[in-house]
Amino acid sequence: MAAAAHTAVDELKWSESIKFVQELAEGGIKLLPPEYIKFEHGKAALHGQMATPPQQLPPVIDMSIIGGASGTAEKKAMLELLGSACREWGMFQVVNHGISPALLDAVKRVSRAFFDLPMEEKLKYANDPVTYEGYGNRTGTLKGSTLDWNDYFFHFIRPVSATNGQNKWPHQPEDYRTVISEYGEMVVGLSKALLSIFSEDLGLEKKETLFETLGGDENVGGGYRMNFYPKCPQPELALGLSPHTDPGAMTVLLQDQVSGLQFNKDGVWISLPPLQDALTVFIADQLEILSNGIYKSVNHRTTVNSEKERMSIAIFIYPEGNKMIGPLEEVVKKRECSPLYTEMSFSEYRKIIRTWGLKGKAILKSRFIMNT
C-alpha cells in the first residue's frame, strides 16, 4: 500500500466536491446518501464482532496517585497499570489530570459554537488536503471513497512556527483562541509527563528520550481537531469515523457525554462509555514504532445515532515532520531483538494517510519489516 501511495501524495487535492453532514442533517433528510453507507442491512460490525456486556474496559489512570510520594505501593501499582495499558490496550482514561472541569467545559463550548456559525462563515475556513488546516469533511483524497458522518475543524497548536500566528484558527467565538491556547498547552504538558513515564517504563536511560525524539519543547508537533457528529437518519448504516489508528505518537481525546467511541481489542469492537471530566489517551502509530511494537496503537472508530448530536475534541501529539522515525536503537539493543518497522519521516507517513484515508491498522502494517 505504501509504495502505491507514493505516486499520489505529492499532488494532494480533493477529488470531489465537499458535502457537509451538518447541513445535510439540518436539511431533514430521511435516507442516508449512498456515499455514506458503510454497512449492508444494518450490519453491526466491520472487521470484527461487537462485544456483548459485560466486557472489560481499559484502565482508568489517576495522575494524582502517580504524582504522589515516590516509592508508595499505590503509586507503583498505578505505574504498572499504566505500562500494561500501553502494552495490552493501546489506550487508557486519565482522571485528576490537572485540567479543571471549568476549562474542559469552555473547550467544548467554544468548539461547539464554531459549528453553530452560519455556513458562509464556516466556509471562510475551508481546508485543503495538504495541511488539513480548517473546516472539512473528508479524510482521504481518493475518488469514490465511502465517507464518514462527521464535519471537523483542524488546526496546528505546536510548534509555534507552524501556527502561522493562529491565522487558521477561528475568529469566532471571540474567546476561542484564548481558551484553546490554554487547553492546548496543558495537554502538551500532560503528554510530556506521560512520555517521561513511558520512557522509564520502556527501560530507557533518560526519561526525556521519547519527548526529545519527537522534537522537544521547540519542535514537537501538536494538532487540534474538533469533530461534530450530527444526528444521522440511518445510523445503523454509517460511521462517524471509520476504523483507524492515529498516525502520530499519542492522542488526547475529550468527549462529551454522548456515547459513540469504540475500540477494537482481539477482533472485538467495544464501546467506551464517556467518563465525566476524564481524558482518553490513545497510543498512536509512531509510539508503536519507536517502542518496536512493545506499545500498541489502538484501532478505533466512532458510531452515530439518530437521537443526539455528538462532539469530540482531539489533540494529536506527533514528531517533527522531517525527523526519521524508526524503532529506538536503545530499545532494540536492550531486548536483543531486530527492528520490526522501517524508518520513515512523519511528513511522508502522514501524506500516505491523507491520500488513502482511514484504513484500520493497514497503513501501519505496511511499515513492518518482513521475515523478522
Residue pairs with C-beta under 8 A, 6 or more apart in sequence:
1 352
1 356
1 359
1 362
1 363
1 366
2 352
2 363
2 366
2 367
5 351
5 352
5 355
5 356
6 352
8 141
8 355
9 348
9 351
9 352
9 354
9 355
10 351
12 128
12 129
12 130
12 141
12 351
12 354
12 355
13 128
13 129
13 141
14 128
14 129
14 138
14 141
15 141
15 142
15 143
16 138
16 143
16 144
18 126
18 136
18 137
18 138
19 33
19 137
19 147
20 119
20 122
20 137
20 151
21 36
21 137
21 149
21 150
21 151
21 230
22 115
22 151
22 228
22 230
23 119
24 33
24 230
25 230
25 231
25 232
25 233
26 230
29 233
30 233
31 233
31 234
32 232
32 233
32 234
32 237
32 238
35 146
35 147
36 146
36 147
36 148
36 149
36 237
36 238
37 146
37 234
37 237
37 238
38 46
38 146
38 237
38 238
38 239
38 242
39 46
39 236
39 237
39 238
42 236
42 237
44 50
44 236
45 269
46 239
46 242
46 243
46 301
47 243
47 264
47 360
48 264
48 267
48 268
48 269
49 267
49 268
49 269
50 268
50 269
51 268
51 269
51 270
51 271
55 268
55 270
57 270
57 272
57 273
58 85
58 89
58 91
58 92
58 93
58 263
58 272
59 81
59 82
59 84
59 85
59 89
59 92
59 93
60 92
60 93
60 94
60 95
60 275
60 278
61 78
61 81
61 82
61 85
61 92
61 93
61 94
61 95
62 78
62 95
62 96
63 94
63 95
63 96
63 97
63 98
63 190
63 193
64 96
65 74
65 75
65 78
65 96
66 75
66 78
66 79
66 82
66 197
68 74
68 75
69 75
79 197
79 201
82 92
82 197
82 201
83 201
85 91
85 92
86 92
86 198
86 201
86 283
86 294
86 295
86 296
87 294
87 295
87 296
88 296
89 263
89 265
89 296
89 298
90 263
90 282
90 283
90 288
90 295
90 296
90 297
90 298
91 263
91 280
91 281
91 282
91 283
91 298
91 300
92 280
92 281
93 272
93 275
93 278
93 279
93 280
93 281
94 190
94 278
94 279
94 280
94 281
95 275
95 277
95 278
97 190
97 279
98 186
98 189
98 190
99 183
99 186
99 187
99 190
99 279
101 277
103 179
103 182
103 183
103 186
104 183
104 254
104 277
106 175
106 179
106 183
107 179
107 180
107 183
107 254
107 313
108 254
108 256
108 311
108 313
109 179
110 173
110 175
110 176
110 179
110 180
111 153
111 226
111 311
111 313
112 228
112 311
113 172
113 173
113 176
114 122
114 153
114 170
114 172
114 173
114 176
114 226
115 122
115 151
115 153
115 226
115 228
115 311
117 172
121 172
122 135
123 135
125 134
125 135
125 153
125 168
125 170
126 134
126 135
126 136
127 133
127 134
127 135
127 136
127 154
128 134
129 138
129 141
129 354
130 354
131 156
132 154
132 223
132 354
133 154
133 155
133 156
133 168
134 153
134 154
134 155
134 168
135 151
135 152
135 153
136 151
136 152
136 153
136 154
137 147
137 150
137 151
137 152
138 145
138 147
138 357
139 148
139 242
139 353
139 354
139 357
139 358
140 353
140 354
140 355
140 356
140 357
140 358
141 354
141 355
141 357
142 355
142 356
142 357
145 357
146 242
148 238
148 239
148 240
148 241
148 242
148 302
148 358
149 229
149 230
149 232
149 238
149 239
149 240
149 304
150 227
150 228
150 229
150 240
150 241
150 302
150 304
151 227
151 228
151 230
152 225
152 226
152 227
152 228
153 170
153 225
153 226
154 223
154 224
154 225
155 163
155 166
155 168
155 169
155 223
155 224
156 162
156 163
156 164
156 168
156 221
156 222
156 223
156 224
157 163
157 180
157 181
157 184
157 188
157 222
157 223
157 224
157 315
158 184
158 188
158 220
158 221
158 222
159 215
159 218
159 219
159 220
159 221
159 222
159 320
162 221
163 169
166 177
169 176
169 177
169 180
170 176
170 177
180 224
184 222
184 224
184 315
187 222
187 252
187 279
187 315
188 220
188 222
188 315
188 317
190 252
190 279
191 250
191 252
191 315
191 317
192 211
194 250
194 281
195 210
195 211
195 214
195 249
195 250
196 207
196 208
196 210
196 211
197 207
198 210
198 287
198 291
198 295
199 206
199 207
199 208
199 209
199 210
199 211
200 207
202 210
202 291
202 294
202 295
202 328
202 331
203 331
203 334
204 210
204 328
204 330
204 331
205 330
206 212
209 328
209 330
210 249
210 287
210 290
211 220
213 290
213 319
213 323
213 325
213 328
214 220
214 221
214 249
214 286
214 317
214 318
214 319
214 320
214 323
215 221
215 319
215 320
215 323
219 320
220 317
220 318
220 319
220 320
221 248
221 316
221 317
221 318
221 319
221 320
221 321
221 346
222 315
222 316
222 317
222 318
223 248
223 315
223 316
223 318
224 313
224 314
224 315
225 313
225 314
225 315
225 316
226 311
226 312
226 313
226 314
227 240
227 241
227 302
227 311
227 312
227 313
227 314
228 309
228 310
228 311
229 240
229 260
229 302
229 304
229 309
229 310
229 311
229 312
230 304
230 309
231 304
231 305
231 306
231 307
231 308
231 309
232 238
232 304
232 305
232 306
233 306
234 306
235 303
235 304
235 305
235 306
238 304
239 301
239 302
239 303
239 304
240 260
240 301
240 302
240 303
240 304
240 310
241 300
241 301
241 302
241 358
242 301
242 357
242 358
242 359
243 264
243 299
243 300
243 301
243 358
243 359
243 360
244 299
244 300
244 301
244 358
244 359
244 360
245 284
245 285
245 297
245 298
245 299
245 300
245 360
245 361
245 363
245 364
246 282
246 284
246 285
246 297
246 316
247 284
247 285
247 286
247 316
247 318
247 346
247 349
247 350
247 353
247 363
248 284
248 285
248 286
248 316
248 317
248 318
248 319
248 346
249 284
249 286
249 287
249 290
249 317
249 318
249 319
250 281
250 282
250 283
250 284
250 287
250 316
250 317
251 281
251 282
251 284
251 314
251 315
251 316
251 317
252 279
252 280
252 281
252 314
252 315
252 317
253 261
253 279
253 280
253 281
253 282
253 312
253 313
253 314
253 315
254 279
254 280
254 312
254 313
254 314
255 261
255 274
255 280
255 312
255 313
256 274
256 310
256 311
256 312
257 274
257 276
258 274
258 305
258 308
258 309
258 310
258 311
259 271
259 273
259 274
259 303
260 302
260 303
260 304
260 305
260 310
260 312
261 271
261 272
261 274
261 280
261 300
261 302
261 312
262 269
262 270
262 271
262 272
262 300
262 301
262 302
262 303
263 269
263 270
263 272
263 298
263 299
263 300
263 301
264 270
264 298
264 299
264 300
264 301
269 301
271 303
272 280
282 297
282 298
282 300
283 295
283 296
283 297
283 298
284 297
284 316
284 317
284 318
285 297
285 349
285 363
285 364
285 367
286 318
286 319
286 325
286 346
286 349
287 295
287 297
288 295
288 296
288 297
288 341
288 364
289 325
289 326
289 327
289 341
289 364
289 367
290 325
290 326
290 327
290 328
290 331
291 327
291 328
291 331
292 327
292 328
292 331
292 332
292 335
292 337
292 339
292 340
292 341
293 327
293 340
293 341
294 331
297 361
297 364
299 360
299 361
302 310
302 312
304 310
318 346
318 350
319 325
319 346
320 346
321 345
321 346
321 347
321 350
322 345
322 346
322 347
323 345
323 346
324 343
324 344
324 345
325 343
325 344
325 345
325 346
325 349
326 339
326 341
326 342
326 343
326 344
327 339
327 340
327 341
332 338
332 339
338 369
338 372
339 369
339 372
340 368
340 369
340 372
341 367
341 368
341 369
342 367
342 368
342 369
344 367
349 363
349 367
352 363
352 366
353 359
353 363
356 363
